[in-house]
Amino acid sequence: MIQYHAGHARAHAVLGSLRLSQKRYEEAEIHLTASLAAQVTAGALNDLAETYRQLGKLPEAEKQARAAVRLEPSFLPAWDSLGCVLRDSGRHSEAEAVFACVKRLNLAGHWQIDNLHP
């Protein structure tokens, strides 16, 4: 599908997400960047943020996580990613505030968020 539709946003997003889950971060970055070039979605922005976080590119990760939150404020995984980036950057009080926001937004328990800390 990628060879036939090189600019297919969803296909690149799925492959990027798959590569992220496989810890193949450089490949994930390529696919997620291609996905976002074709169509900007909160999911792809969030996955790119997590990819950058795993690669230690924390400023880039924060930029993508904040973009995902701006695009879709109710998308809790993006808030969670932002909190993790802030935590990893040593900005613990900011991270705690973001995690508290995620907990408030997730009162109904619709999202399984694994990265939250009490």
N, CA, C and O atoms as a DFTB+ gen file, in Angstrom:
472 C
 N C O
     1  1       0.825      -1.188       0.000
     2  2       0.000       0.000       0.000
     3  2       0.870       1.253       0.000
     4  3       0.527       2.232      -0.662
     5  1       1.977       1.245       0.720
     6  2       2.840       2.418       0.769
     7  2       3.477       2.673      -0.587
     8  3       3.564       3.826      -1.011
     9  1       3.923       1.638      -1.276
    10  2       4.556       1.840      -2.568
    11  2       3.557       2.376      -3.586
    12  3       3.916       3.196      -4.431
    13  1       2.332       1.930      -3.518
    14  2       1.322       2.361      -4.469
    15  2       0.825       3.760      -4.158
    16  3       0.601       4.550      -5.075
    17  1       0.649       4.080      -2.895
    18  2       0.185       5.394      -2.455
    19  2       1.195       5.977      -1.483
    20  3       0.973       5.980      -0.272
    21  1       2.295       6.465      -2.012
    22  2       3.389       6.942      -1.162
    23  2       2.949       8.054      -0.219
    24  3       3.536       8.202       0.853
    25  1       1.937       8.842      -0.577
    26  2       1.483       9.932       0.261
    27  2       0.265       9.600       1.093
    28  3      -0.409      10.506       1.582
    29  1      -0.034       8.334       1.266
    30  2      -1.221       7.912       2.005
    31  2      -0.997       8.115       3.503
    32  3      -0.241       7.376       4.132
    33  1      -1.658       9.117       4.061
    34  2      -1.428       9.504       5.458
    35  2      -1.713       8.372       6.429
    36  3      -0.905       8.103       7.317
    37  1      -2.835       7.713       6.277
    38  2      -3.225       6.667       7.235
    39  2      -2.257       5.492       7.200
    40  3      -1.893       4.948       8.243
    41  1      -1.841       5.102       5.996
    42  2      -0.903       3.977       5.880
    43  2       0.411       4.307       6.587
    44  3       0.953       3.478       7.316
    45  1       0.918       5.518       6.369
    46  2       2.158       5.914       7.048
    47  2       1.952       5.990       8.561
    48  3       2.840       5.608       9.324
    49  1       0.798       6.475       8.999
    50  2       0.522       6.565      10.432
    51  2       0.506       5.174      11.070
    52  3       1.059       4.969      12.151
    53  1      -0.131       4.231      10.392
    54  2      -0.202       2.863      10.923
    55  2       1.196       2.240      10.972
    56  3       1.571       1.619      11.966
    57  1       1.952       2.410       9.904
    58  2       3.308       1.860       9.892
    59  2       4.194       2.539      10.934
    60  3       5.006       1.885      11.589
    61  1       4.033       3.848      11.083
    62  2       4.803       4.557      12.097
    63  2       4.478       4.073      13.493
    64  3       5.374       3.872      14.313
    65  1       3.199       3.887      13.762
    66  2       2.772       3.381      15.063
    67  2       3.301       1.970      15.301
    68  3       3.736       1.638      16.403
    69  1       3.260       1.156      14.270
    70  2       3.792      -0.205      14.367
    71  2       5.287      -0.183      14.662
    72  3       5.759      -0.893      15.550
    73  1       6.029       0.631      13.917
    74  2       7.481       0.718      14.145
    75  2       7.783       1.255      15.541
    76  3       8.745       0.818      16.173
    77  1       6.982       2.186      16.024
    78  2       7.151       2.699      17.384
    79  2       6.991       1.556      18.390
    80  3       7.803       1.411      19.304
    81  1       5.948       0.750      18.219
    82  2       5.712      -0.364      19.146
    83  2       6.812      -1.416      19.065
    84  3       7.041      -2.160      20.019
    85  1       7.492      -1.473      17.922
    86  2       8.601      -2.417      17.737
    87  2       9.945      -1.817      18.167
    88  3      10.987      -2.460      18.048
    89  1       9.906      -0.588      18.665
    90  2      11.108       0.140      19.091
    91  2      12.057       0.407      17.918
    92  3      13.270       0.500      18.103
    93  1      11.502       0.526      16.728
    94  2      12.272       0.866      15.526
    95  2      12.021       2.354      15.260
    96  3      11.315       2.737      14.327
    97  1      12.629       3.170      16.120
    98  2      12.277       4.582      16.219
    99  2      12.638       5.395      14.979
   100  3      11.880       6.285      14.591
   101  1      13.766       5.112      14.357
   102  2      14.130       5.881      13.164
   103  2      13.123       5.643      12.038
   104  3      12.746       6.578      11.330
   105  1      12.690       4.395      11.874
   106  2      11.679       4.084      10.860
   107  2      10.338       4.701      11.233
   108  3       9.621       5.201      10.366
   109  1       9.997       4.667      12.513
   110  2       8.751       5.293      12.968
   111  2       8.758       6.775      12.629
   112  3       7.761       7.310      12.145
   113  1       9.879       7.435      12.882
   114  2       9.988       8.868      12.588
   115  2       9.737       9.150      11.107
   116  3       9.028      10.097      10.766
   117  1      10.310       8.342      10.242
   118  2      10.137       8.525       8.795
   119  2       8.663       8.416       8.412
   120  3       8.136       9.281       7.712
   121  1       7.999       7.355       8.869
   122  2       6.600       7.139       8.494
   123  2       5.671       8.180       9.107
   124  3       4.747       8.654       8.445
   125  1       5.908       8.533      10.357
   126  2       5.025       9.510      11.003
   127  2       5.203      10.900      10.405
   128  3       4.233      11.647      10.279
   129  1       6.416      11.251      10.042
   130  2       6.657      12.533       9.376
   131  2       5.958      12.555       8.017
   132  3       5.375      13.569       7.633
   133  1       6.016      11.440       7.294
   134  2       5.326      11.356       5.997
   135  2       3.820      11.443       6.183
   136  3       3.131      12.097       5.399
   137  1       3.310      10.790       7.214
   138  2       1.879      10.856       7.495
   139  2       1.440      12.293       7.760
   140  3       0.430      12.753       7.227
   141  1       2.205      12.991       8.583
   142  2       1.847      14.362       8.940
   143  2       2.002      15.321       7.771
   144  3       1.320      16.344       7.717
   145  1       2.882      15.008       6.841
   146  2       3.017      15.846       5.647
   147  2       1.763      15.755       4.780
   148  3       1.414      16.705       4.079
   149  1       1.091      14.607       4.834
   150  2      -0.119      14.407       4.038
   151  2      -1.374      14.847       4.783
   152  3      -2.299      15.383       4.173
   153  1      -1.416      14.623       6.107
   154  2      -2.590      14.968       6.908
   155  2      -2.179      15.038       8.373
   156  3      -1.588      14.098       8.905
   157  1      -2.489      16.143       9.015
   158  2      -2.138      16.323      10.423
   159  2      -3.253      15.750      11.291
   160  3      -4.412      16.150      11.186
   161  1      -2.876      14.800      12.153
   162  2      -3.820      14.219      13.113
   163  2      -3.168      14.209      14.491
   164  3      -1.944      14.170      14.616
   165  1      -3.997      14.245      15.506
   166  2      -3.483      14.200      16.873
   167  2      -2.768      12.879      17.153
   168  3      -1.755      12.851      17.852
   169  1      -3.294      11.800      16.613
   170  2      -2.668      10.495      16.827
   171  2      -1.259      10.423      16.259
   172  3      -0.344       9.941      16.926
   173  1      -1.078      10.899      15.035
   174  2       0.255      10.876      14.422
   175  2       1.200      11.837      15.140
   176  3       2.369      11.514      15.349
   177  1       0.701      13.013      15.517
   178  2       1.527      13.952      16.286
   179  2       1.964      13.327      17.601
   180  3       3.122      13.452      18.001
   181  1       1.041      12.657      18.270
   182  2       1.351      12.020      19.544
   183  2       2.375      10.899      19.371
   184  3       3.319      10.790      20.154
   185  1       2.188      10.074      18.356
   186  2       3.148       8.993      18.122
   187  2       4.523       9.547      17.768
   188  3       5.540       8.988      18.177
   189  1       4.561      10.640      17.013
   190  2       5.848      11.255      16.703
   191  2       6.475      11.835      17.970
   192  3       7.691      11.762      18.148
   193  1       5.660      12.406      18.845
   194  2       6.170      12.905      20.124
   195  2       6.805      11.771      20.918
   196  3       7.895      11.931      21.467
   197  1       6.133      10.636      20.982
   198  2       6.674       9.496      21.725
   199  2       7.940       8.959      21.051
   200  3       8.887       8.562      21.731
   201  1       7.954       8.947      19.737
   202  2       9.154       8.518      19.009
   203  2      10.331       9.416      19.362
   204  3      11.416       8.931      19.681
   205  1      10.112      10.728      19.304
   206  2      11.176      11.670      19.651
   207  2      11.599      11.500      21.112
   208  3      12.786      11.586      21.428
   209  1      10.646      11.264      21.989
   210  2      10.982      11.058      23.408
   211  2      11.899       9.854      23.561
   212  3      12.894       9.910      24.283
   213  1      11.562       8.773      22.883
   214  2      12.384       7.563      22.961
   215  2      13.775       7.777      22.366
   216  3      14.737       7.136      22.790
   217  1      13.882       8.663      21.399
   218  2      15.172       8.976      20.780
   219  2      15.956      10.020      21.584
   220  3      17.085      10.366      21.233
   221  1      15.347      10.516      22.664
   222  2      16.013      11.523      23.486
   223  2      15.931      12.925      22.927
   224  3      16.646      13.816      23.385
   225  1      15.076      13.137      21.948
   226  2      14.889      14.454      21.333
   227  2      13.728      15.154      22.045
   228  3      12.643      15.319      21.487
   229  1      13.983      15.555      23.280
   230  2      12.899      16.055      24.129
   231  2      12.295      17.376      23.657
   232  3      11.076      17.521      23.748
   233  1      13.060      18.349      23.159
   234  2      12.404      19.571      22.656
   235  2      11.454      19.279      21.493
   236  3      10.363      19.845      21.417
   237  1      11.876      18.393      20.589
   238  2      11.020      18.030      19.465
   239  2       9.796      17.262      19.948
   240  3       8.694      17.454      19.435
   241  1       9.993      16.398      20.930
   242  2       8.879      15.631      21.485
   243  2       7.856      16.557      22.126
   244  3       6.652      16.380      21.941
   245  1       8.330      17.542      22.876
   246  2       7.410      18.487      23.507
   247  2       6.623      19.272      22.460
   248  3       5.420      19.483      22.611
   249  1       7.296      19.696      21.414
   250  2       6.622      20.450      20.346
   251  2       5.489      19.625      19.728
   252  3       4.393      20.144      19.517
   253  1       5.743      18.355      19.440
   254  2       4.725      17.504      18.812
   255  2       3.590      17.191      19.788
   256  3       2.423      17.185      19.396
   257  1       3.919      16.933      21.047
   258  2       2.877      16.646      22.036
   259  2       1.977      17.862      22.232
   260  3       0.756      17.727      22.307
   261  1       2.574      19.045      22.315
   262  2       1.764      20.264      22.467
   263  2       0.890      20.512      21.238
   264  3      -0.245      20.972      21.359
   265  1       1.422      20.206      20.063
   266  2       0.621      20.357      18.839
   267  2      -0.562      19.401      18.853
   268  3      -1.660      19.774      18.438
   269  1      -0.358      18.175      19.323
   270  2      -1.446      17.196      19.403
   271  2      -2.516      17.664      20.385
   272  3      -3.710      17.526      20.117
   273  1      -2.095      18.213      21.513
   274  2      -3.038      18.709      22.520
   275  2      -3.836      19.890      21.973
   276  3      -5.042      19.988      22.196
   277  1      -3.157      20.784      21.256
   278  2      -3.863      21.937      20.655
   279  2      -4.883      21.481      19.618
   280  3      -5.994      22.006      19.548
   281  1      -4.490      20.496      18.816
   282  2      -5.367      20.022      17.744
   283  2      -6.584      19.296      18.296
   284  3      -7.693      19.463      17.788
   285  1      -6.382      18.489      19.337
   286  2      -7.476      17.692      19.889
   287  2      -7.349      17.669      21.418
   288  3      -6.806      16.718      21.979
   289  1      -7.845      18.706      22.087
   290  2      -7.660      18.836      23.540
   291  2      -8.215      17.682      24.370
   292  3      -7.783      17.499      25.508
   293  1      -9.137      16.914      23.853
   294  2      -9.696      15.799      24.625
   295  2      -8.951      14.479      24.385
   296  3      -9.344      13.443      24.921
   297  1      -7.891      14.512      23.594
   298  2      -7.122      13.295      23.284
   299  2      -6.113      13.055      24.411
   300  3      -4.996      13.573      24.385
   301  1      -6.530      12.258      25.401
   302  2      -5.738      12.080      26.617
   303  2      -4.351      11.488      26.389
   304  3      -3.427      11.867      27.108
   305  1      -4.149      10.583      25.433
   306  2      -2.783      10.094      25.235
   307  2      -1.784      11.218      24.922
   308  3      -0.615      11.123      25.295
   309  1      -2.232      12.269      24.247
   310  2      -1.327      13.386      23.962
   311  2      -0.961      14.137      25.237
   312  3       0.188      14.539      25.415
   313  1      -1.930      14.324      26.116
   314  2      -1.647      14.941      27.416
   315  2      -0.667      14.077      28.203
   316  3       0.270      14.587      28.817
   317  1      -0.890      12.779      28.179
   318  2      -0.014      11.855      28.881
   319  2       1.405      11.931      28.308
   320  3       2.380      11.961      29.060
   321  1       1.516      11.962      26.993
   322  2       2.835      12.080      26.366
   323  2       3.516      13.378      26.765
   324  3       4.712      13.398      27.052
   325  1       2.750      14.459      26.781
   326  2       3.314      15.741      27.204
   327  2       3.841      15.645      28.629
   328  3       4.935      16.129      28.920
   329  1       3.079      15.031      29.510
   330  2       3.529      14.855      30.886
   331  2       4.814      14.051      30.971
   332  3       5.709      14.383      31.748
   333  1       4.908      13.001      30.180
   334  2       6.118      12.169      30.182
   335  2       7.331      12.943      29.664
   336  3       8.432      12.816      30.199
   337  1       7.121      13.739      28.624
   338  2       8.215      14.552      28.080
   339  2       8.690      15.555      29.127
   340  3       9.892      15.720      29.339
   341  1       7.748      16.215      29.773
   342  2       8.114      17.185      30.807
   343  2       8.850      16.500      31.955
   344  3       9.848      17.018      32.457
   345  1       8.357      15.344      32.364
   346  2       9.024      14.574      33.423
   347  2      10.449      14.210      33.016
   348  3      11.390      14.385      33.790
   349  1      10.595      13.702      31.791
   350  2      11.915      13.300      31.315
   351  2      12.851      14.491      31.147
   352  3      14.071      14.331      31.176
   353  1      12.288      15.680      30.971
   354  2      13.079      16.905      30.844
   355  2      13.460      17.480      32.207
   356  3      14.142      18.501      32.293
   357  1      13.011      16.815      33.262
   358  2      13.318      17.291      34.609
   359  2      12.383      18.390      35.092
   360  3      12.651      19.031      36.108
   361  1      11.304      18.610      34.385
   362  2      10.325      19.644      34.737
   363  2       9.177      18.977      35.494
   364  3       8.047      18.907      35.011
   365  1       9.493      18.498      36.674
   366  2       8.584      17.634      37.426
   367  2       7.302      18.327      37.866
   368  3       6.233      17.718      37.819
   369  1       7.377      19.567      38.286
   370  2       6.143      20.232      38.726
   371  2       5.200      20.452      37.548
   372  3       3.985      20.322      37.698
   373  1       5.741      20.780      36.383
   374  2       4.899      20.922      35.188
   375  2       4.295      19.571      34.802
   376  3       3.124      19.488      34.432
   377  1       5.099      18.529      34.892
   378  2       4.614      17.184      34.552
   379  2       3.496      16.769      35.498
   380  3       2.482      16.225      35.060
   381  1       3.671      17.020      36.780
   382  2       2.631      16.666      37.754
   383  2       1.332      17.392      37.459
   384  3       0.252      16.815      37.590
   385  1       1.427      18.661      37.060
   386  2       0.223      19.420      36.724
   387  2      -0.475      18.819      35.506
   388  3      -1.703      18.740      35.470
   389  1       0.295      18.398      34.517
   390  2      -0.287      17.781      33.315
   391  2      -0.924      16.440      33.674
   392  3      -2.029      16.144      33.221
   393  1      -0.243      15.626      34.480
   394  2      -0.806      14.335      34.880
   395  2      -2.090      14.523      35.692
   396  3      -3.030      13.741      35.553
   397  1      -2.135      15.548      36.533
   398  2      -3.358      15.831      37.300
   399  2      -4.494      16.205      36.352
   400  3      -5.640      15.811      36.567
   401  1      -4.180      16.958      35.315
   402  2      -5.176      17.329      34.303
   403  2      -5.700      16.084      33.597
   404  3      -6.903      15.960      33.365
   405  1      -4.806      15.164      33.255
   406  2      -5.213      13.925      32.591
   407  2      -6.168      13.145      33.484
   408  3      -7.190      12.639      33.021
   409  1      -5.831      13.052      34.758
   410  2      -6.703      12.324      35.683
   411  2      -8.080      12.967      35.761
   412  3      -9.091      12.266      35.790
   413  1      -8.127      14.297      35.794
   414  2      -9.430      14.989      35.833
   415  2     -10.217      14.757      34.548
   416  3     -11.424      14.518      34.594
   417  1      -9.553      14.824      33.421
   418  2     -10.224      14.631      32.136
   419  2     -10.688      13.191      31.940
   420  3     -11.616      12.933      31.173
   421  1     -10.045      12.257      32.630
   422  2     -10.342      10.838      32.466
   423  2     -11.212      10.306      33.606
   424  3     -11.132       9.124      33.940
   425  1     -12.016      11.137      34.186
   426  2     -12.853      10.713      35.310
   427  2     -13.753       9.532      34.964
   428  3     -14.025       8.682      35.813
   429  1     -14.210       9.482      33.725
   430  2     -15.082       8.379      33.326
   431  2     -14.296       7.094      33.093
   432  3     -14.888       6.027      32.934
   433  1     -12.972       7.187      33.072
   434  2     -12.138       5.995      32.913
   435  2     -12.141       5.404      31.522
   436  3     -11.913       4.205      31.364
   437  1     -12.398       6.226      30.498
   438  2     -12.452       5.718      29.131
   439  2     -11.077       5.368      28.568
   440  3     -10.969       4.519      27.683
   441  1     -10.030       6.011      29.070
   442  2      -8.685       5.786      28.558
   443  2      -7.879       4.995      29.569
   444  3      -7.933       5.267      30.769
   445  1      -7.140       4.026      29.087
   446  2      -6.172       3.316      29.921
   447  2      -4.848       4.038      29.744
   448  3      -4.199       3.908      28.706
   449  1      -4.451       4.787      30.738
   450  2      -3.224       5.554      30.687
   451  2      -2.210       4.866      31.591
   452  3      -2.424       4.751      32.798
   453  1      -1.112       4.412      31.008
   454  2      -0.135       3.614      31.738
   455  2       0.981       4.429      32.371
   456  3       1.643       3.946      33.290
   457  1       1.206       5.644      31.910
   458  2       2.380       6.387      32.336
   459  2       2.147       7.266      33.549
   460  3       3.094       7.867      34.058
   461  1       0.913       7.359      34.029
   462  2       0.616       8.272      35.105
   463  2       1.204       7.810      36.429
   464  3       1.249       6.622      36.747
   465  1       1.644       8.785      37.171
   466  2       2.200       8.509      38.502
   467  2       1.374       9.281      39.513
   468  3       0.940      10.399      39.235
   469  1       1.151       8.698      40.687
   470  2       0.345       9.378      41.708
   471  2       0.999      10.660      42.198
   472  3       0.445      11.346      43.057
